[in-house]
Amino acid sequence: MKLLNLINLNKSEIKYNLTRFPDGEPQISFPNEFDRKDSVKVICRITSAEELFILIQIGDILDRQEIEWDLFITYLMSMRMDRVMNFNRPFSLKVVCSILNTMNYRHIMVLEPHSERTKGLLGTRCYPQKFNFEPHLDTQSNIVFPDAGAYQRYKVLSNNWGHIMFNKVRDLETGKIKEFSIEKEVNCYYPTFTFIDDLCDAGGTFLGELEVLKNKYPSSKYSIIVTHMVNRKGIENLSSKFDEVLFTNSYRDWTDLPENCEMINVF
């Protein structure tokens, strides 16, 4: 199987060219012929409509040449819009998955797709991939699940680690969080608390819960690990309050990081 890496050309076994027409439309092309004996693994991010369009072009090329191929998506746009919020707003994840379902890949792997709805929309060819937090957890740490959703995603870790699960109360009119409270606390004996979750935007939820814990455990160390860091503001906000901040390069290869931040490569 040959690797086609759309995130980093230097790591791609299959070389390609990305160009633009005068109107700005992107186009991918390949300088060398494909060998039909080789299957292809395509690795990509889909953070924008343009990246999705380039992937569609690749599918067109591989299908016409009858190449078998698999797809690994490190970040899937619209995965948070996994339901109909109201009838005047789009079901964005369904729109994106409908486009992906027209493609002839054999299997599609999606890293931390936020909810089971992605698997449901992409069907039997989809294999969600969870990020493995354990190698990055301090053995002297308690795990913090920011909400019930995080607990459900990673509850297998609660079997072997002391942990806390938070509850959030939202203002239904504004959508803003009014209150954070500890829903569950089990065997939190260690001096470090590590938040884990799949995604961080500006980090407001984590910071609100951090304040609750610092009031209760003022002498502890606080770290956070998230899979998808989608906003520079989140890096800045978390690094100013947490002792240590870890995230992957699933969404972007972030640069110029604060000293207490670490980016984990996932491809």
N, C-alpha and C positions, 0 to 999 in steps of 0.2 A: 504494500500500500504506500503510495506517495503522498507526502504532505503538501497541501496548498494552504499557506498561512497568509491570510488577508490582513492580519494585524501587524505582522513584521515580515517584510519581504526578505530580510537577511536570514530568517529562520525557515524560509520556505524552500522545500526541495524542488518545487515547480516554480519557475520564474515567470513573471508577468509584468506587463506595463499598464500603468494607469494614466490615461490622457483625458483631455476635455475638448469638447467642441467649442466653437466661439461663443455659443449661447450658455456655456457653463456645464452642459450635460456631461457626466463622467462616462468613460468607457474603459473596460478592461480587455486586454488582448494578451496572447501568449506567443512568444517568439519561436517556440519549438512545438513539434507535433506531440500529441498524446499517444502513448502506447496502450492499445486496448487490452493488453494482458494485465495492466496495472489498474488496481482500483485506487480511488483518491479519497483522502480525508481532508475536508475543508474546515478550517478553523477561522472563526470570525467573531467580531462584535456586531451587534445591530443596535446602535445608539441613535440612528437617524434614518430618515427615508432614503438618503443617498446610499448608505451602507446596505440597506435592504435591496435597493435597485441594482447595485453591483453584484450582490449574491444571486439575484434573479438572472443576470446576464451569464454568470458562471454556470448556473443550472442549464441554461439554454445551450451553451457550448458543450458541456459534458453529455447532455442527453442526446444531442444530434450526433455526437461521436460514439454513442452507446457505451459510455464509461460508467461503471458502477461507482457510486460515491456515497460517503457518509458525511454528516454535518455536525460540527461541535460549535455551539454558540456560547461564548463566555458571558455575554450580557444581552438580554432580549428586551428591546424597547416595548413600552406599554404594559409590562407585566403587572404593574400596580393597578392598572385600569382593568381589573379582572371581573368586572360585573357592570351592569347597567346602573349608573348612579341616578340618572333620571332620564326621561324620554327626550330631552333636548340636548343630551350629551352622547358622544359615541361610545360604543363598547369597543375600545381601541384594541384590546388584546385579541378579541375575536377577529378584527380586521386584519391584524398582522398575521395571526395563525392561519387565517383563510388563504392568505397569499402563500405562506410556507407550505400549506397542504397541497398546493398545485404543483409543487416541485417533486422530482422523481428520485430524491435521495433514498437510500435504503433505511438508514436510521438517523435520528436527530437527537443529539445530547444537548441539554440546556443546563447551564450551571446555575444553581439556586434560583429557580423560576418563581419564587415568592409564594405561589399557592398551587394547590392541586389543579386549579382550573386550567393551567397551561397544558398539563398532561391530558386533561379531558378534551381540550380543543385540538390538540395535535394528534391525539389518537395513539394507536398501538405502535407506531414507529418511534414514538418519543420515549426517551429514557432520561428523566431528570437526574442531574448529578449534584450531590450535596458536597459542599466544601468541608474538608476534614479539619475541624478546629483543634482536635486533641494534641497534635504535635506542637501547637503554639500556645497551649495552656500551661501555666505554671502549676506544678504539682501541689503547691501550697496556695491554692486559689479556690474561692467559692465562685460558682457561676451565677450570673444575673441574667434572667430572661426578661426582657423589657415589657413583654405582654404575653397574653395567652397564645397568640399566633407563634411567637418565637419558641415558647415552651413546646407546642405541638410539633414544630419542625425539628427540634433538637432534644426532645425529652429523653431520648436514649442516654444522653449524658447525665441526666439526673439520677440514674441508677448508681453511679460511682462517684458523684461529686456533690458536696454541699451546694445548695442553690437557693436562690430567691426568685420569685415570680411577681412582677408588678401588675397592677390593675390601673387602667387609665379611664378617667371620666371626661367625656367630651361635651362641649356645648353643641347641641345638635344644629343650632342656627348658624353658628360661625365656623364650626368644625374644629375650633381650638380646644386644646386640652385644659380643663379647669383644675384637675387634681390628679396627683400620683399617690398611690398607696401600695403597700406591700400586701399582696394577696396570700402568698405562701412563703415560709422560710423554713428550710430543712438543713440541719447539721452544718451551720456556717461557723466553723471553728477556726478557719485560716485567716491570716492577716491581709490577704489580697482578695479583691472582688473583681471579676472579669465579666464584663458585659459581652454577650454574643448576639449577633443578629445578621440578617441577610443583606440589609441595605441601610445606607445613611445618606440623607439629603443635607439639611442644615444642622441636624443633630439635636434639635430642641427636646425631643422626648428623652434622649439619653442624658442630657444636661439636667432636666428636671428631676429625673430619678436619681441621678448622681447626688444632687443636693439633699435629697431625702436620706440617702445612705451616709453621706458625710456627717449629717446631723446625728445619726445613730451610731456610726463607727468613725469618729473623727481621726483616729490614728492609723487607719488602714490605708493600703495602697490601692489605686483604682486604675484598671486598664480596660480596653475595649477592643474587640475584634469584629469587623464586619466584612462580608464578602464583597459587596458592591458599594464603592465610594463614588457617588455620582455628582459631587459638588465640592468645589474648592473651599467654599464657606464651611462645609462640614469638617474638613481637615483643620481649618483654622480654629473653629469653635471647640472641637474636641481636644485638640492639642493644648489649648489654653487652660483646660480644667482637669483632664485626665493625666495620670503619670505616664501612661504608655498607650499609643494608638496604633493598631495594626489593621491593614485592609489589603485587598488584592488589587491586581492590575486588570481585573475583568472588564471594567468600564473604560479605563484610561491608564496610560503610563504616566502617572503623576510625577512631577519633578519639583525640585526646590522645596523639599519637605522639611518641616521643623525637626529638631534633633530627637524628639520623643516619638516620632512616627516611623513606621516601617511598612514598606510595600512588599507584598508577597506575590511572586510570579506564579501564575496558574497555567501557563502554556509555554 
